[in-house]
Amino acid sequence: MLEKLQECASTGETLGADFVEARFDDLNLRTLDRTDDIWKAIQVKSRRGW
């Protein structure tokens, strides 16, 4: 993945860009809902991409 981000930045520089930004997100989110010592819901969400 790092190679692809470097390639994107290099392409922008080659084209004469003053500023180049390349990002990759890798997010894992866990949500726990507990009421009165009872687990109501547990959610797991993932997001990965540019």
C-alpha positions in Angstrom: 0.0 0.0 0.0 2.8 2.4 0.8 4.2 1.9 -2.7 0.9 3.0 -4.2 0.7 6.1 -2.0 4.3 7.0 -3.0 3.4 6.5 -6.7 0.5 8.9 -6.4 2.6 11.5 -4.7 5.4 11.1 -7.3 2.9 11.5 -10.2 1.6 14.7 -8.7 5.1 16.1 -8.4 5.9 15.0 -11.9 2.9 16.9 -13.2 4.2 20.1 -11.4 1.8 20.2 -8.4 2.7 22.5 -5.6 1.0 20.3 -3.0 0.4 16.6 -3.1 -1.6 14.6 -0.5 -2.1 10.8 -0.5 -4.1 9.1 2.3 -5.1 5.7 3.3 -7.6 5.0 6.1 -7.8 1.8 8.1 -10.5 2.3 10.8 -11.9 -0.2 13.2 -14.7 1.0 15.4 -16.4 -0.9 18.2 -19.5 0.4 20.0 -20.8 -1.2 23.1 -24.2 -0.4 24.6 -24.9 -1.4 28.2 -27.9 -0.4 30.3 -28.5 -1.5 33.9 -25.7 -4.2 33.6 -27.3 -5.7 30.5 -25.5 -5.6 27.2 -28.0 -4.2 24.7 -25.9 -4.1 21.5 -22.3 -4.6 20.3 -21.4 -3.2 16.9 -18.2 -3.6 14.9 -17.5 -1.5 11.9 -14.5 -1.4 9.6 -13.5 1.0 6.9 -10.5 0.7 4.7 -9.6 2.7 1.6 -8.2 5.8 0.0 
